[in-house]
């Protein structure tokens, strides 16, 4: 028979914890409750119900409680670790469904509330959808619910996962970690019960904190994707303003100074973001699953970054100078400033200088690393 333990992070859940521990003990060998600085009788009731209680003197956060559960599980070395919330959202009767998937060979089994979406308040469904879309940037697994706290883990997962998030973003971090470490992930349908007083977290504050931390994880693990997307958005908006500048100058021979400055600023910021993504991606080889484009760039640029980025930058600078010469030529001959050509010249020159600068940074880092 496999050794199964269950873990519950709990904060002021005295109303539910006793019943949940008793129900959970029917399906597992031992229950661990992490009392995360509760001010009620959560710890005492959990002990009376037969749980092993770990106490945090202060409220450290959901992620910190999950870390404590994993740390204790590593000592106990179970075949399966099940984690469920202590606020009565999950039914302990469904634990065997999650355990079965671990026994069948999966390392991470994540509950999916997708089939019971009608029971979830609309504002929660919207928040879950936004978070899910963000998490997909960190994981190749095709999940329908990345935030469900009802999960099961194999011995391999317990020993392998290295969780660092102390807040609610630990759920997303778990998914990302499992993907990075090639753990086998599956989802199984679970029911959900949202009692009016079951949640101790404000949903808006919860959602914003999770999204913020997910964005931080994306920028750390997939810098080219994160900074590249932000940069491209900035460049596109800048080009929209640039088109307006060209149209106004063509129609009225008036150069709208404000729009021109906004155009240059947005394009420069966008280029800075893009090249920041390139540099950070090249500085972090092997710490995350790269996309095809990122792998190609790294493969080409990593041996000789200055040669690669410097050559690209030099070509861009030359193209920018060619456009610049034409700008000065037309202005000298006709007294007319070709705004569109001037903008193209500036963009190419800036891109070229950023590329050369990126090559110098990467070359310096490569020399330092040797």
Secondary structure, 3 states (H helix, E strand, C coil): CCCEEEEEEECCCCCCHHHHHHHHHCCCCEEEEEEECCCCCHHHHHHHCCCEEEEECCCCCHHHHHHHHHHHHHHHCCCEEEECCCCCCCCHHHHHHHHHHHHCCCCEEEEECHHHHHHCCHHHHHHHHHHHHHHCCCCCCCCCCCCCCCEEEEHHHHHHCCCCCCCCCHHHHHHHHHHHCCCCEEEEECCCCCCCCCCCCCHHHHHHHHHHHHHHHHHHHCHHHHHHHHHHHHHHHHHHHHHHHHHHHHHHCCCCHHHHHHHHHHHHHHHHHHHHHHHHHHHCCCCCCCCHHHHHHHHHHCCCHHHHHHHHHHHHHHHHHHHHHHHHHHHHHHCCCCHHHHHHHHHHHHHHHHHHHHHHHHHHHHHHHC
